[in-house]
Amino acid sequence: MNIEEKYEALRKILSEMGKLAVAFSGGVDSTFLLKTAHDILGEKVTAVTITSPFHPDWEIQESEEIAKAIGVQQILIPVNLIQEIKNNPPQRCYLCKKYLFQKILSYAHRNGYACVADGSNHDDTLDYRPGLKALNELGIRSPLLEAGLGKEEIRMLSKRLKLRTWDKPAYACLLTRISYHQPVRISDLEKIQSAEHFLMKLGLRQVRVRIHDNLARIELGEDEFCKVLSSELLKKIHQNLKDLGFLYVTLDLEGYQTGKMNREIKR
């Protein structure tokens, strides 16, 4: 199917869902899903957003701004650090998704929602995504995936709908920055959030700060290396991250790639 056919398929899927709770992060995919669902279902749609130590404060704030701009009611569900993922096992995403979506399902069932949907898309099937298994087990719908829409198509349609997220860099929960089997500590999550926020304030858009014990490994988009390769700025970045508590600060010469931590599993 071409992009127009996929978009129509998405609209048809959503029109049949009835009262719908959308798991909403404020990212490219969930924003496009929320907007399209609201266009079709109106007040039958609610955005449900998880707040936790592994979701940056600035992203929660941005999700609130987007939901308000679309005109959708938003519910915030607070979650603490989940016991089962404290040792960051390779199945972390499965355990985390299952726990979080059980929370969303509980809210949905108590409030009479017919469906819970998330923003997983076709491209998510191309990498290690154990969270998809959890969604399937819980009966969560993924309308973008069902319609066959991939990330670039979602960006194109988002631009058409004048959504501010159409060119937003990909983002993921802070747990994806921590090497597998390294214990998850609130202090590390706070350091990652602060480090990435600092780098974004420098004008860098595609940023990850991965941590390996006391080492911070910075990943940037390919087109952003030239922005930092000055002695003065590198010293500024190095000092800031050391002040946050990292002993070593490195720049990954390969640059940003989604799911890079999954190489530890594949190896």
Order of alpha helices (4+ residues) and beta strands (2+ residues): alpha-beta-alpha-beta-alpha-beta-alpha-beta-alpha-alpha-alpha-alpha-beta-beta-alpha-alpha-beta-alpha
